[in-house]
């Protein structure tokens, strides 16, 4: 298990670096992890791990460290893309594991990659539908985008549920619903456009108006 140990060692070094930062996590910029100068070590160990050890055989400790590193690779998304390229089964198994202990920044990346898969459709759909119930809004948002690509026949009711539950303080939730419904050509879209263009939130009104203008221009 040399590859597994290399990954554990590489992630442990990242943890030491992260813990030594003199800025509290809540006060760091959204890209703070990018300042780490040894990501290449993690990526090399990750590639070797995928090549030599099936996900099904990973220890609980290894799973925890992989999901930790994956969540912090959320800007480059190199790890998520690598496992998706490696094998669809590996991506699906890691997704199952992420439901147990994965952070939102790990789960939404996996949702993005699931939306690109062209095989294992029943398993992909099941994983995405499960992820559409996640407690994190951004995970659900990216999941709807993937469902629009991988399973457009089941995304509409899930999108409408997001619309109905979206608080006024989070207009981007409804913006995403409009974009998803437009992508799949849902008949419910015109009615929601009208609601959005009369909404109290000016960001939502502007987004809906711009979408509507682009739609009308495209038909001319």
C-alpha atoms as one frame of an Amber mdcrd trajectory, in Angstrom:
protein
   0.000   0.000   0.000   2.839   2.376  -0.780   0.567   4.558  -2.895  -1.928
   4.879  -0.064   0.796   5.848   2.385   2.157   8.427  -0.059  -1.271  10.034
  -0.295  -1.699  10.028   3.476   1.724  11.603   3.914   1.056  14.270   1.297
  -2.286  15.222   2.831  -0.778  15.238   6.320   1.760  17.803   5.114  -1.043
  19.938   3.744  -2.876  19.722   7.067   0.230  20.904   8.920   0.534  23.850
   6.538  -3.166  24.720   6.802  -3.187  24.513  10.591  -0.161  26.800  10.803
  -1.836  29.667   8.943  -2.342  32.699  11.157  -5.797  33.455   9.745  -8.879
  31.678  11.071 -10.641  29.457   8.532 -13.784  31.596   8.620 -11.712  34.691
   7.740  -9.706  33.196   4.868 -10.326  34.024   1.234 -12.239  31.524  -0.868
  -9.033  30.500  -2.628  -6.743  30.193   0.378  -5.869  26.566  -0.394  -4.313
  27.635  -3.695  -1.438  29.228  -1.803  -0.130  25.783  -0.860   2.904  25.162
  -3.045   2.975  21.348  -2.878  -0.311  20.414  -4.532   1.699  18.560  -7.157
   2.776  16.100  -4.469  -0.860  15.404  -3.602  -1.824  15.059  -7.259   0.996
  12.605  -7.964   0.086  10.491  -4.949  -3.580  10.647  -5.975  -2.804   9.402
  -9.482  -0.743   6.522  -8.094  -3.476   5.602  -5.620  -6.135   5.467  -8.329
  -3.883   3.391 -10.560  -2.965   0.835  -7.912  -5.726   0.541  -5.328  -9.474
   0.252  -6.054 -11.643   2.601  -4.015 -13.533  -0.369  -2.578 -10.395  -1.451
  -0.696  -9.535   1.868   0.919  -9.335   2.089   4.691 -11.595   4.425   6.630
  -8.618   6.684   7.342  -7.704   6.860   3.676 -11.278   7.746   2.703 -11.320
  10.539   5.273  -8.063  12.016   4.025  -9.078  11.746   0.366 -12.352  13.556
   1.002 -10.541  16.206   3.047  -8.078  16.868   0.213 -10.805  16.741  -2.432
 -12.836  19.381  -0.603  -9.825  21.703  -0.514  -9.042  21.178  -4.179 -12.299
  22.922  -5.042 -10.723  25.681  -7.144  -8.691  23.489  -9.506 -10.897  20.377
  -9.177  -7.957  18.277 -10.349  -8.682  15.359  -8.030 -12.364  15.150  -8.987
 -11.580  15.200 -12.692  -8.881  12.579 -12.250 -11.137  10.053 -10.557 -13.880
  10.638 -13.118 -11.386  10.044 -15.913  -9.985   6.994 -14.163 -13.245   5.013
 -13.925 -16.927   5.754 -13.551 -17.242   3.037 -10.899 -14.539   4.683  -8.788
 -16.360   8.017  -9.003 -19.651   6.433  -8.000 -18.127   4.565  -5.063 -16.399
   7.702  -3.784 -19.704   9.550  -4.125 -21.367   6.940  -1.925 -18.618   7.438
   0.646 -19.008  11.216   0.452 -22.626  10.914   1.540 -21.348   9.540   4.854
 -18.647  12.066   5.715 -17.943  14.302   2.752 -17.929  18.071   3.065 -20.037
  20.183   0.674 -16.938  21.224  -1.283 -16.233  17.560  -1.990 -19.806  16.623
  -2.831 -20.529  19.354  -5.341 -17.374  18.494  -7.295 -18.475  14.867  -7.475
 -21.912  15.988  -8.620 -20.332  17.974 -11.441 -18.347  14.974 -12.650 -21.347
  12.631 -12.386 -23.199  14.876 -14.807 -20.575  14.139 -17.456 -20.797  10.351
 -17.309 -22.335   8.606 -20.285 -22.500   5.108 -18.774 -23.859   3.640 -15.549
 -26.862   5.921 -15.995 -29.132   4.240 -13.397 -26.440   4.567 -10.715 -25.619
   8.106 -11.789 -29.263   9.135 -11.621 -29.715   7.530  -8.208 -26.623   9.279
  -6.831 -27.652  12.657  -8.190 -31.227  12.353  -6.955 -29.847  11.546  -3.528
 -27.495  14.518  -3.743 -30.413  16.758  -4.711 -31.614  16.261  -1.118 -28.349
  17.478   0.398 -28.601  20.041   3.174 -26.152  22.363   1.401 -27.701  24.721
  -1.160 -24.646  24.857  -3.408 -24.442  21.063  -3.579 -28.088  20.981  -4.634
 -27.503  23.769  -7.144 -24.649  21.991  -8.907 -26.573  18.723  -8.705 -29.516
  20.215 -10.604 -27.126  21.386 -13.301 -25.746  17.863 -13.643 -29.218  16.317
 -13.679 -30.176  18.647 -16.526 -27.403  17.002 -18.538 -27.529  13.416 -17.304
 -31.225  12.953 -16.526 -33.367  15.777 -17.930 -36.463  13.602 -17.583 -36.296
  13.766 -13.788 -34.826  17.190 -13.081 -37.960  19.315 -13.447 -39.809  18.328
 -10.237 -36.580  18.627  -8.264 -35.966  22.089  -9.727 -39.514  23.188  -8.948
 -39.049  22.017  -5.373 -35.918  24.175  -5.092 -37.864  27.135  -6.456 -40.640
  26.670  -3.934 -38.260  26.341  -0.977 -35.806  29.097  -1.944 -35.635  31.972
   0.581 -35.822  35.513  -0.766 -32.319  36.156   0.547 -30.855  33.558  -1.848
 -31.910  34.686  -5.350 -29.207  32.596  -6.987 -31.173  29.465  -6.107 -34.051
  30.587  -8.299 -31.677  31.898 -10.964 -30.260  28.406 -11.201 -33.730  26.890
 -11.440 -34.578  29.178 -14.355 -31.354  28.209 -16.141 -31.954  24.493 -15.566
 -35.547  24.645 -16.775 -34.420  26.568 -19.858 -31.769  23.953 -20.598 -34.294
  21.110 -20.602 -37.061  23.105 -22.293 -39.497  22.723 -19.400 -43.026  24.014
 -20.084 -43.111  25.515 -16.591 -40.436  28.061 -17.505 -42.592  30.925 -18.925
 -44.735  31.109 -15.780 -41.663  31.236 -13.538 -40.089  33.853 -15.771 -43.075
  36.105 -15.140 -42.838  35.504 -11.399 -39.101  36.230 -11.420 -39.431  39.438
 -13.422 -41.852  40.735 -10.789 -39.808  39.523  -7.819 -38.723  41.899  -5.027
 -35.068  40.971  -5.512 -33.507  43.048  -8.272 -30.802  40.457  -9.041 -33.451
  37.853  -9.792 -35.490  40.339 -11.842 -32.461  41.309 -13.903 -31.399  37.699
 -14.443 -34.872  36.689 -15.603 -35.181  39.700 -17.873 -31.810  39.016 -19.485
 -32.710  35.361 -19.992 -36.016  36.323 -21.550 -34.364  38.845 -23.877 -31.802
  36.261 -24.993 -34.580  33.751 -25.612 -36.565  36.187 -27.736 -33.461  37.191
 -29.706 -32.677  33.547 -30.393 -36.090  32.987 -31.934 -35.881  35.942 -34.299
